[in-house]
Amino acid sequence: MKKVDDYSQPPFFVFIVPVVERAFFVLLNKFVYDYFIKKTVRSVDCAVSVLEM
């Protein structure tokens, strides 16, 4: 009975886990890229304004 239960559960996870991981990584990448891009742009702006002064 336990083997049947174990065998019937994986398909659900096989479908759910990749979708959740994909969504999680997409959101994480979007957040990280936005954060780093904004930080880089801000530091570049600071450097440019310092150089202009």
N, C-alpha and C positions, 0 to 999 in steps of 0.2 A: 504493500500500500504506500509506503514511504517513497519507493522508487517511482511509482506512478505519479505521486504528487510532485516530486522533483522533476520528473520529465514533462509534466504539463505546465510548469511555471516558466521555464526559460524562454519560450517564444514571446511571451509578454515582455520580458525584459529585453529580449533581442530587438524588439521593435521600439520600446520606449527609451532605453538607455542611449542609443546613438542619436536619437532626436534631441533628447535632453542635453547630451554632451555637445552636439552641434550648436544648439541654441545658446547654451552657456558660453561656449568658446566664442561664438559670433558676438554676443553681447560684451564679453570680457575684452575681446580684441577691439571692438568699437570704442569702449570706454577708455582702454589703455591708449589706443592710437589718438583719440581726441585729446586725452589728457596730455600726452607727450607732445603732440603737435602744438597745442595751445601753449604749453610750457616753453617749447622751443621757439615759437613765434614771439612769445613775450620776452625771452632772453635775447633773441635777435633784435627786437625792438629796443630793449634796454642798451644793448651794445651799440646799436646805430645811434641812439640819442647821446650816449656817452662820447662816441667818436665825433659826432657833430659838435658837441660842446668843446 
